């Protein structure tokens, strides 16, 4: 007689194990944050202690939810998001003078291993739920594409605004998530952007249509890790008020809607990016520089910066 293993039961068993792991880790973070900080190579100062306790409360909440609903993928994806936060915190502490890099590196490796398990379990559970609902897997990515439309008016001539944008190497000067754009030829360019947890991602794009000084349209090349396309339309604003800039972007998150949710945790949600980027674009063309304040975004009132260079770096502004 042959015994057949039910893979779906295995998925639930792994989910339960991850739920108990969350509760155990959360209890350690809440009850002994100082000892845990030293064990993973961090200094147990009040800020680190408070952060670990907040992470502990999150872990216990997530673990309890998983144990209550072990067949639901949503809370497993919440663990993946928590893993991303943990990795971001650990990566940001690397190479500080008060950090034990050897222990911190081991902690990062351990979190990466758990993240792989979380991703595997969450993906398998999502697939099971889709099959139960009769949802086709083929073409699913198409429904997860994110479409963004934003507009802004800039008090400069249409020729000046178009020309500045068309020189693609100018884009990192006001697009916070971009590190560089390298023009390869008249149509193609290579893009390098920041990603969660201190990582970067690169892709190549091509301009597929343009009409000077009114319109630019682009798309990423086949095989790019970040699939995106879009267009920028420039129009003379009524009443000689400058130029209207209309941006349309179609973006495919690397992990679908879950990838978009994780990006949001890091302030990298595409809709917010485009809104803030256009504000920087307006400031750069109208004033000649991007105003910065003591905060990484443009969503808070400007305040005098104690260290302008440090704040400029946080704001993602390139000279």
C-alpha positions as CSV (number, residue, x, y, z in Angstrom):
1,X,0.0,0.0,0.0
2,X,1.3,3.4,-1.0
3,X,1.0,6.4,1.3
4,X,0.5,9.7,-0.5
5,X,1.5,12.9,1.2
6,X,-1.0,15.8,1.0
7,X,1.1,18.8,0.0
8,X,-1.5,21.2,1.2
9,X,-1.4,19.7,4.7
10,X,2.3,20.3,4.6
11,X,1.7,24.0,3.8
12,X,-0.5,24.3,6.9
13,X,2.0,22.6,9.1
14,X,4.7,25.0,8.0
15,X,2.4,27.9,8.5
16,X,1.7,26.7,12.1
17,X,5.4,26.3,12.7
18,X,6.1,29.9,11.4
19,X,3.2,31.2,13.6
20,X,4.8,29.7,16.8
21,X,8.2,31.0,15.6
22,X,6.8,34.5,15.4
23,X,5.4,34.3,18.9
24,X,8.6,32.9,20.3
25,X,10.7,35.6,18.6
26,X,8.3,38.3,19.6
27,X,8.4,37.2,23.3
28,X,12.2,37.4,23.2
29,X,12.1,40.9,21.7
30,X,9.5,42.1,24.2
31,X,11.0,40.5,27.4
32,X,14.7,40.6,26.7
33,X,15.5,43.2,24.0
34,X,18.8,44.2,25.5
35,X,20.2,40.7,25.5
36,X,18.8,40.1,22.0
37,X,20.4,43.3,20.7
38,X,23.8,42.3,22.0
39,X,23.4,38.8,20.7
40,X,22.9,40.0,17.1
41,X,25.7,42.6,17.4
42,X,23.7,45.8,18.1
43,X,24.3,48.3,20.9
44,X,21.4,48.1,23.4
45,X,20.7,51.8,23.5
46,X,17.1,53.1,24.2
47,X,16.3,53.6,20.5
48,X,17.2,50.0,19.6
49,X,15.4,48.7,22.6
50,X,12.2,50.5,21.7
51,X,12.5,49.3,18.1
52,X,12.9,45.7,19.1
53,X,10.0,45.9,21.4
54,X,7.8,47.3,18.6
55,X,9.0,44.5,16.4
56,X,8.2,42.0,19.2
57,X,4.6,43.2,19.4
58,X,4.3,42.9,15.7
59,X,5.7,39.3,15.7
60,X,3.3,38.2,18.5
61,X,0.3,39.8,16.7
62,X,1.2,38.2,13.4
63,X,2.0,34.8,14.9
64,X,-1.4,34.7,16.8
65,X,-3.2,35.6,13.6
66,X,-1.4,32.8,11.7
67,X,-2.3,30.2,14.3
68,X,-5.9,31.4,14.3
69,X,-6.0,31.1,10.4
70,X,-3.3,28.8,9.3
71,X,-4.9,28.3,5.9
72,X,-4.9,32.1,5.1
73,X,-2.1,33.5,3.1
74,X,-2.6,37.2,4.1
75,X,-0.9,36.8,7.5
76,X,2.0,34.9,6.0
77,X,2.6,37.7,3.6
78,X,2.5,40.0,6.6
79,X,5.5,38.0,8.0
80,X,7.3,38.6,4.7
81,X,6.7,42.3,5.1
82,X,8.0,42.0,8.7
83,X,11.1,40.2,7.4
84,X,11.8,43.1,5.0
85,X,11.6,45.6,7.9
86,X,14.0,43.5,10.0
87,X,16.4,43.2,7.1
88,X,16.2,47.0,6.5
89,X,17.0,47.7,10.1
90,X,19.9,45.3,10.3
91,X,21.4,46.5,7.0
92,X,21.2,50.1,8.1
93,X,23.2,49.2,11.2
94,X,26.0,47.6,9.3
95,X,29.5,49.2,9.5
96,X,28.6,51.5,12.4
97,X,31.3,51.9,14.9
98,X,29.2,50.5,17.7
99,X,28.1,47.4,15.8
100,X,29.6,43.9,15.8
101,X,29.6,43.2,12.1
102,X,30.3,39.5,12.4
103,X,27.3,38.9,14.6
104,X,25.2,41.3,12.6
105,X,26.1,39.4,9.4
106,X,25.1,36.1,11.0
107,X,21.8,37.7,12.1
108,X,21.1,38.9,8.5
109,X,21.9,35.5,7.1
110,X,19.4,33.9,9.6
111,X,16.7,36.4,8.7
112,X,17.2,35.7,5.0
113,X,16.8,32.0,5.7
114,X,13.5,32.6,7.5
115,X,12.4,35.0,4.8
116,X,12.9,32.2,2.2
117,X,10.6,29.9,4.3
118,X,8.0,32.7,4.7
119,X,8.0,33.4,1.0
120,X,7.7,29.7,0.1
121,X,4.8,29.1,2.5
122,X,3.0,32.3,1.6
123,X,3.3,31.6,-2.2
124,X,2.1,28.0,-1.7
125,X,-0.8,29.1,0.4
126,X,-1.8,31.8,-2.1
127,X,-1.7,29.2,-4.9
128,X,-3.9,26.9,-2.9
129,X,-6.4,29.7,-2.3
130,X,-6.4,30.6,-6.0
131,X,-7.1,27.0,-7.0
132,X,-9.9,26.8,-4.4
133,X,-11.5,29.9,-5.9
134,X,-11.0,28.7,-9.5
135,X,-8.7,31.6,-10.2
136,X,-6.5,31.1,-13.3
137,X,-2.8,31.5,-12.7
138,X,-1.9,32.3,-16.3
139,X,-2.0,36.0,-16.9
140,X,-2.4,36.8,-13.2
141,X,0.5,39.3,-13.3
142,X,-1.4,41.4,-15.8
143,X,-4.2,42.1,-13.3
144,X,-1.6,43.1,-10.7
145,X,-0.1,45.9,-12.8
146,X,-0.2,49.3,-11.1
147,X,-1.3,52.3,-13.2
148,X,-0.4,55.8,-11.9
149,X,-1.3,59.2,-13.3
150,X,-0.1,62.5,-11.9
151,X,0.1,66.0,-13.2
152,X,1.8,69.3,-12.1
153,X,2.1,72.8,-13.5
154,X,5.6,74.3,-13.8
155,X,6.2,78.0,-14.3
156,X,8.7,77.5,-17.1
157,X,8.4,77.3,-20.9
158,X,7.5,74.1,-22.5
159,X,10.8,73.9,-24.4
160,X,12.8,74.2,-21.2
161,X,10.7,71.7,-19.3
162,X,10.7,69.1,-22.1
163,X,14.5,69.6,-22.7
164,X,15.3,69.0,-19.1
165,X,13.3,65.8,-18.9
166,X,14.5,64.5,-22.3
167,X,18.1,64.6,-21.0
168,X,17.5,61.4,-19.0
169,X,20.6,61.8,-16.9
170,X,18.9,64.7,-15.2
171,X,16.2,62.4,-13.7
172,X,18.1,61.3,-10.6
173,X,18.4,65.0,-9.6
174,X,14.8,65.0,-8.6
175,X,13.7,61.3,-8.6
176,X,14.5,60.1,-5.1
177,X,14.5,56.4,-5.8
178,X,16.9,56.7,-8.8
179,X,20.7,56.4,-8.3
180,X,21.7,56.9,-11.9
181,X,20.5,56.9,-15.6
182,X,23.1,56.1,-18.2
183,X,22.3,57.0,-21.8
184,X,23.4,54.2,-24.1
185,X,22.3,55.7,-27.4
186,X,19.6,57.9,-28.9
187,X,16.9,55.5,-27.7
188,X,18.2,53.2,-25.0
189,X,19.3,53.8,-21.4
190,X,20.3,51.9,-18.3
191,X,18.6,52.7,-15.0
192,X,19.8,51.9,-11.5
193,X,17.3,52.4,-8.6
194,X,17.2,51.8,-4.9
195,X,15.3,48.8,-3.6
196,X,14.2,47.8,-0.1
197,X,16.7,46.6,2.5
198,X,19.5,48.7,1.1
199,X,19.6,46.8,-2.2
200,X,19.6,48.2,-5.8
201,X,18.1,47.0,-9.0
202,X,19.0,47.7,-12.7
203,X,17.1,47.5,-16.0
204,X,17.3,48.9,-19.5
205,X,14.6,51.0,-21.2
206,X,14.0,52.4,-24.6
207,X,12.1,55.5,-25.9
208,X,9.4,54.1,-28.2
209,X,7.9,57.4,-29.3
210,X,8.5,61.2,-28.9
211,X,7.3,64.4,-30.3
212,X,9.3,67.5,-29.3
213,X,8.4,69.4,-27.2
214,X,5.1,67.7,-26.4
215,X,5.5,64.0,-25.6
216,X,7.9,61.2,-24.6
217,X,6.9,57.5,-24.3
218,X,9.1,54.7,-23.0
219,X,9.1,51.0,-21.9
220,X,11.6,48.6,-20.2
221,X,13.3,46.2,-22.5
222,X,12.3,42.5,-22.7
223,X,13.7,40.5,-19.8
224,X,14.1,43.5,-17.4
225,X,13.7,42.7,-13.7
226,X,11.5,45.8,-13.3
227,X,8.7,45.8,-16.0
228,X,7.4,49.3,-16.6
229,X,6.2,51.6,-19.3
230,X,4.7,55.1,-19.5
231,X,4.7,58.5,-21.0
232,X,5.1,62.2,-20.2
233,X,3.0,64.8,-21.9
234,X,3.9,68.5,-22.0
235,X,1.3,71.2,-22.7
236,X,1.3,74.9,-22.5
237,X,-0.7,75.9,-19.4
238,X,-3.6,78.3,-19.9
239,X,-3.0,82.0,-19.2
240,X,0.7,81.8,-19.9
241,X,1.2,80.0,-16.5
242,X,4.0,77.8,-17.8
243,X,3.8,74.1,-18.7
244,X,1.5,71.3,-17.6
245,X,3.3,68.0,-17.1
246,X,1.2,64.8,-17.2
247,X,2.9,61.6,-16.2
248,X,1.4,58.1,-16.9
249,X,3.2,55.0,-15.5
250,X,2.4,51.3,-15.8
251,X,4.4,49.4,-13.3
252,X,4.6,45.6,-12.5
253,X,5.8,45.0,-8.9
254,X,8.4,42.2,-8.8
255,X,6.2,40.2,-6.5
256,X,2.8,41.5,-7.7
257,X,0.5,43.3,-5.3
258,X,2.5,41.8,-2.3
259,X,5.6,43.4,-3.7
260,X,3.8,46.7,-3.8
261,X,2.7,46.4,-0.2
262,X,6.2,45.6,1.0
263,X,7.6,48.6,-1.0
264,X,5.0,50.8,0.8
265,X,6.5,49.9,4.1
266,X,9.8,51.5,3.0
267,X,8.1,54.6,1.6
268,X,8.6,53.3,-1.9
269,X,5.0,53.1,-3.0
270,X,5.1,54.2,-6.7
271,X,2.2,56.7,-6.5
272,X,3.9,58.5,-3.7
273,X,7.2,58.4,-5.5
274,X,5.8,60.1,-8.6
275,X,4.0,62.8,-6.6
276,X,7.1,63.7,-4.6
277,X,9.3,63.5,-7.7
278,X,7.1,66.0,-9.6
279,X,7.2,68.4,-6.6
280,X,11.0,68.2,-6.7
281,X,11.0,68.6,-10.5
282,X,8.9,71.8,-10.1
283,X,11.3,73.2,-7.4
284,X,14.4,72.4,-9.4
285,X,13.2,74.2,-12.5
286,X,11.5,77.1,-10.8
287,X,13.9,77.8,-8.0
288,X,17.1,76.1,-9.3
289,X,17.4,73.6,-6.4
290,X,15.3,71.3,-4.3
291,X,14.4,72.6,-0.9
292,X,15.2,70.1,1.9
293,X,14.2,69.9,5.5
294,X,14.9,67.6,8.5
295,X,12.9,64.7,7.1
296,X,13.4,62.2,4.3
297,X,10.3,63.3,2.3
298,X,8.4,66.4,1.2
299,X,5.3,65.7,3.3
300,X,6.3,67.7,6.4
301,X,6.8,71.5,6.8
302,X,10.3,72.7,6.0
303,X,12.5,73.3,9.0
304,X,16.1,74.7,9.1
305,X,18.5,71.8,8.6
306,X,21.2,71.3,11.3
307,X,23.3,69.6,8.7
308,X,22.3,70.5,5.1
309,X,24.4,67.9,3.4
310,X,23.1,65.1,5.6
311,X,19.5,66.2,5.0
312,X,20.1,66.5,1.3
313,X,21.3,62.9,1.3
314,X,18.2,61.7,3.2
315,X,16.0,63.5,0.8
316,X,17.6,61.8,-2.2
317,X,18.7,65.1,-3.8
318,X,21.7,65.1,-6.1
319,X,23.6,68.3,-6.9
